[in-house]
């Protein structure tokens, strides 16, 4: 299993909106960055990701699961743009803030700290465990 981080402004698409989509989830569309797109192309069904509220809140608010492999993004006529589908898994009991993540030496190399603008990021297993711990969740094995 691989781990990821999905960023969204809550006023555009919040974790609450993802939860409202239910088990079917929704496509993570509109990404127009090659690195983020390539991250999605590397995802497998069952991979987990943090759902991060950017610009407003600046915190990890939940866990999402990849529920469909990369496919054409229906919001673009350009075949270069692909996306995955994700669904909500759980809320983060104590959502870690960006400030807390940056202050944690165990997370100094995390993409969220180093590549702040990348909307879909990889997360290492060690980072996953630490952010889950910070948020009050027991990480999946």
Secondary structure, 3 states (H helix, E strand, C coil): CCEEEEEEECCCCCHHHHHHCHHHCEECCCCCCHHHHHHHHCCCCCCEEEEEEECCCCEEEEEEEEEEEEEECCCCCCCCCEEEEEEEEEECCCCCEHHHHHHCHHHCCCHHHHCCCCCEEEECHHHHHHHHHHHCCCCCC
